[in-house]
Every structure is written in structure tokens, then in C-alpha cells.
Amino acid sequence: MWTDLRTAQRNPLDFLEHVDAMVLRLKKIVDRFEAERVPYAGPECGLLSFPTYASALECLRRTARAVETVNAEMRARIGR
């Protein structure tokens, strides 16, 4: 797999988690620990481990969209 990624035979974006999956996981964490105890949500590992710069940025974009979605839903729930 790593050889395929390095030689551009596989797209590294195929291995990134979808925003919907991130949203579901973040909601479960917030429900379990409460929002006040989840001040930060980000990628689980360092971005240097990603095979390309573009894939690391896409991971950050997807994470940001997931956080924005959960924050918007929480604001709507409390009426802000």
C-alpha cells in the first residue's frame, strides 16, 4: 500500500475518514463527556505521517467541517 501511495498508484484521499463519520464520533464523545470537557477536536496523529501535503490539508479541512457541524447542531439545540 505505501509503495502504491509513493508511486501515485493509489490516491491517499481514499484512506481519509469521511466528514459524516467524524461528526458521529465527535457527537458520541460530546454526549459521553459533555461539551465543556471537549475543548478541542483534531486529527488523531501528527500530520507529518500523511503521505502528501495535500492529504494532510484535506484531513484538516474535513476535521474542521465536522467540528463546525457539531458546533452548529449544539448551538441550535440550546437556541443560540
C-alpha positions as CSV (number, residue, x, y, z in Angstrom):
1,M,0.0,0.0,0.0
2,W,2.8,2.5,0.9
3,T,4.6,1.8,-2.3
4,D,1.4,2.4,-4.2
5,L,0.9,5.7,-2.4
6,R,4.5,6.8,-3.0
7,T,4.3,5.9,-6.7
8,A,0.9,7.7,-7.1
9,Q,-0.9,4.4,-8.0
10,R,-3.3,4.9,-5.0
11,N,-4.9,8.2,-4.0
12,P,-4.2,9.0,-0.3
13,L,-7.6,10.7,0.0
14,D,-9.2,7.3,-0.4
15,F,-7.9,6.4,3.1
16,L,-9.2,9.5,4.9
17,E,-12.3,9.3,7.0
18,H,-15.5,11.0,5.7
19,V,-16.8,14.0,7.5
20,D,-20.0,12.2,8.4
21,A,-18.1,9.5,10.3
22,M,-16.1,12.3,12.1
23,V,-19.4,14.0,13.1
24,L,-20.9,10.8,14.5
25,R,-17.7,10.1,16.6
26,L,-17.5,13.7,17.9
27,K,-21.2,13.6,18.9
28,K,-20.7,10.4,20.8
29,I,-17.7,11.9,22.6
30,V,-19.5,15.1,23.5
31,D,-22.6,13.2,24.7
32,R,-20.4,11.0,26.9
33,F,-18.1,13.7,28.4
34,E,-20.2,16.9,27.9
35,A,-19.2,19.8,25.7
36,E,-17.3,21.6,28.4
37,R,-14.9,18.7,28.7
38,V,-14.2,18.6,24.9
39,P,-12.4,21.9,24.2
40,Y,-10.5,20.7,21.2
41,A,-11.1,18.2,18.4
42,G,-8.4,17.5,15.8
43,P,-6.6,14.8,13.8
44,E,-5.6,11.8,15.9
45,C,-2.0,11.7,14.8
46,G,0.7,14.1,13.6
47,L,0.2,15.5,10.1
48,L,3.8,14.5,9.1
49,S,2.7,10.9,8.9
50,F,0.4,11.7,5.9
51,P,1.9,10.6,2.5
52,T,1.3,14.0,0.9
53,Y,0.9,17.6,2.0
54,A,-2.5,17.8,0.2
55,S,-3.8,14.8,2.1
56,A,-2.8,16.3,5.4
57,L,-4.6,19.6,4.5
58,E,-7.7,17.6,3.4
59,C,-7.7,15.8,6.7
60,L,-7.7,19.2,8.5
61,R,-10.5,20.5,6.2
62,R,-12.6,17.5,7.0
63,T,-11.9,17.8,10.7
64,A,-12.9,21.5,10.6
65,R,-16.1,20.7,8.8
66,A,-17.0,18.1,11.3
67,V,-16.3,20.4,14.2
68,E,-18.4,23.2,12.6
69,T,-21.3,20.8,12.0
70,V,-21.3,19.6,15.6
71,N,-21.0,23.1,17.0
72,A,-23.9,24.4,14.8
73,E,-26.1,21.5,15.9
74,M,-25.2,22.2,19.6
75,R,-26.0,25.9,19.2
76,A,-29.3,25.0,17.5
77,R,-30.1,22.7,20.4
78,I,-29.7,25.3,23.0
79,G,-31.3,28.0,21.0
80,R,-28.4,30.3,20.1
